């Protein structure tokens, strides 16, 4: 019998900037109501107010080195995705625009991928998504990981670090600048532990997403 394989697109959550096509009314990718600083779901097209933010459960983290061609060259898709164990960064050289260039002319972006579950205001699960933090946001990615690893709860046998998929974080956006350039970046804040029995079903889902992500089933 023939086997049918279904491939689901995992949404990306990204911050819209001044040059994002989604905010340009003359661009084919324009999204009604989109403004710089908003958070955008790449699959559903949903917009979130960057100041109000969204609540998420971080389920898994994966570091990758993404190889790109310069904008306007090629298909616009990554040329290659190198795992964290790769030595590809040792083959790069920092150019005048602070990009890590390979001998073939492509550049590498050190990218922190955060697999999350988006929650509504009542902490009900909405959908899974991926947040890729790179360049100016890589420091935010490291800080978020440190926040997760440093959290402690009192258990029957003493203090322990709760799993990331059981703790909610608030993500908002803020305007940042550097050497005359302006952009919007992430602000990550701890929200609450979801260790109440009423969240049991939610945690079953977030744990399952964590297990799928860690097995590379996504």
C-alpha positions in Angstrom: 0.0 0.0 0.0 1.3 3.5 -0.7 2.4 5.5 2.3 1.3 9.1 2.7 3.6 11.4 4.6 2.2 14.6 6.0 4.6 17.5 6.7 3.4 20.2 9.0 5.0 23.6 8.9 6.2 24.7 12.4 5.4 28.4 12.6 8.2 30.9 13.2 7.6 33.7 15.7 9.5 36.7 14.5 9.7 40.4 15.4 8.7 42.7 12.5 11.2 45.5 11.7 11.0 48.7 9.6 12.2 46.8 6.5 10.1 43.7 7.0 7.9 43.0 3.9 4.9 42.4 6.2 4.8 46.1 7.1 5.3 47.4 3.6 1.9 48.1 2.0 3.4 47.9 -1.5 4.9 44.4 -0.9 3.1 41.2 -1.8 3.8 39.9 1.7 2.1 42.8 3.4 -0.1 41.9 6.4 -3.0 44.1 7.2 -2.3 46.0 10.5 1.3 45.0 10.7 3.7 47.5 12.4 7.3 47.4 13.4 7.8 45.9 16.8 4.9 43.4 16.5 5.4 39.7 16.9 4.4 37.8 13.7 3.3 34.1 13.2 4.8 33.1 9.9 2.2 30.3 9.2 -1.1 31.7 10.6 -0.3 35.3 9.8 -1.4 36.3 13.3 0.0 39.5 14.8 0.7 40.1 18.5 1.2 43.5 20.1 4.9 43.7 21.0 4.3 45.8 24.1 1.7 43.4 25.5 3.7 40.4 24.4 2.8 36.7 24.5 3.2 33.9 27.1 5.1 30.8 26.0 6.5 27.6 27.5 10.1 26.9 26.3 10.1 23.2 25.5 13.5 22.7 23.8 16.6 24.5 22.7 18.8 23.7 19.8 22.0 25.5 18.6 22.7 25.4 14.9 25.1 27.2 12.5 23.0 28.4 9.5 24.8 29.0 6.2 23.4 31.7 4.0 24.1 33.5 0.7 23.8 37.3 0.6 20.3 38.7 0.2 19.4 38.8 -3.5 21.5 35.7 -4.3 20.0 32.2 -4.5 16.6 31.1 -3.4 16.6 32.9 0.0 16.6 29.6 1.8 19.5 28.4 3.9 22.4 26.9 1.9 23.2 24.6 4.8 22.3 23.8 8.4 25.3 22.8 10.5 24.8 21.1 13.9 26.3 22.5 17.1 29.1 19.8 16.9 30.3 21.2 13.6 33.7 22.9 13.2 32.3 25.2 10.5 32.9 28.3 12.6 36.7 27.6 12.6 36.6 28.0 8.8 35.1 31.5 8.8 36.6 34.9 8.9 34.9 38.1 10.2 34.4 40.6 7.4 33.9 44.4 7.5 30.1 44.0 8.1 30.8 41.7 11.0 29.6 38.6 9.2 31.4 35.3 9.6 32.4 34.4 6.0 33.3 31.0 4.6 35.9 30.7 1.8 33.0 30.1 -0.7 31.6 33.6 0.1 28.6 32.4 2.1 28.2 33.5 5.7 27.3 31.7 8.9 24.8 32.8 11.6 25.2 31.3 15.1 21.5 30.6 15.7 19.7 29.6 18.9 16.4 27.8 18.2 13.8 27.9 20.9 10.9 25.5 20.4 8.0 26.9 22.4 4.3 26.4 23.1 2.2 29.6 22.8 -0.3 30.1 25.5 -3.4 32.3 25.8 -4.1 34.7 28.7 -5.5 31.8 30.7 -2.5 29.6 30.0 -4.3 27.3 27.7 -2.2 25.9 24.8 -2.6 27.5 21.5 0.1 26.0 19.2 3.7 25.1 18.9 6.2 27.5 17.3 9.9 28.2 16.8 11.8 31.3 17.7 15.2 31.7 16.1 17.5 34.1 17.9 20.7 35.2 16.1 22.9 38.2 15.6 21.9 41.0 18.1 19.5 38.6 19.8 21.9 35.8 20.5 22.8 37.3 23.8 19.0 37.2 24.7 19.0 33.5 23.8 21.9 32.8 26.2 20.3 34.9 28.9 17.0 33.0 28.5 18.8 29.6 28.8 20.6 30.8 31.9 17.2 31.9 33.4 15.8 28.4 32.8 18.8 26.6 34.2 19.0 28.8 37.3 15.3 28.3 38.5 14.8 26.3 41.6 11.7 24.7 43.3 11.4 23.0 46.6 10.7 19.3 46.3 10.3 16.4 48.8 14.0 15.8 48.5 15.2 19.4 48.4 15.5 22.0 45.7 15.5 21.0 42.0 15.5 22.6 38.6 12.1 22.3 37.0 11.9 21.3 33.4 11.7 24.2 31.0 8.3 23.0 29.6 6.7 23.5 33.0 7.6 27.2 33.3 5.8 30.1 31.5 7.8 33.1 30.2 6.5 36.5 28.9 8.0 37.7 25.6 7.7 41.3 24.6 9.7 43.5 22.2 11.7 46.7 22.7 13.4 49.2 20.4 17.2 48.8 20.4 20.1 50.7 18.7 23.7 50.4 17.9 26.0 52.7 16.0 23.2 54.6 14.4 21.1 51.5 13.5 17.7 50.8 15.1 15.8 47.6 15.4 13.4 45.8 17.7 14.6 43.0 20.0 13.2 40.5 22.4 12.6 41.0 26.1 12.3 37.7 28.1 10.8 37.6 31.6 9.9 34.7 33.8 6.1 34.6 34.4 5.2 31.6 36.6 5.6 27.9 37.3 2.8 25.8 36.0 3.1 23.1 38.7 -0.6 23.3 39.8 -2.6 20.1 39.1 -5.0 22.1 36.9 -2.2 22.4 34.3 -1.6 18.6 34.1 -3.1 18.3 30.6 -1.1 21.2 29.4 2.1 19.8 30.7 1.4 16.5 29.0 1.3 18.3 25.7 4.4 20.4 26.4 6.4 17.4 27.5 5.3 15.5 24.3 6.5 18.5 22.2 9.8 18.5 24.1 10.3 14.8 23.4 9.5 15.2 19.7 11.9 18.1 19.4 14.7 16.4 21.2 14.3 13.3 18.9 14.3 15.6 15.8 10.9 14.4 14.9 9.9 18.0 13.9 
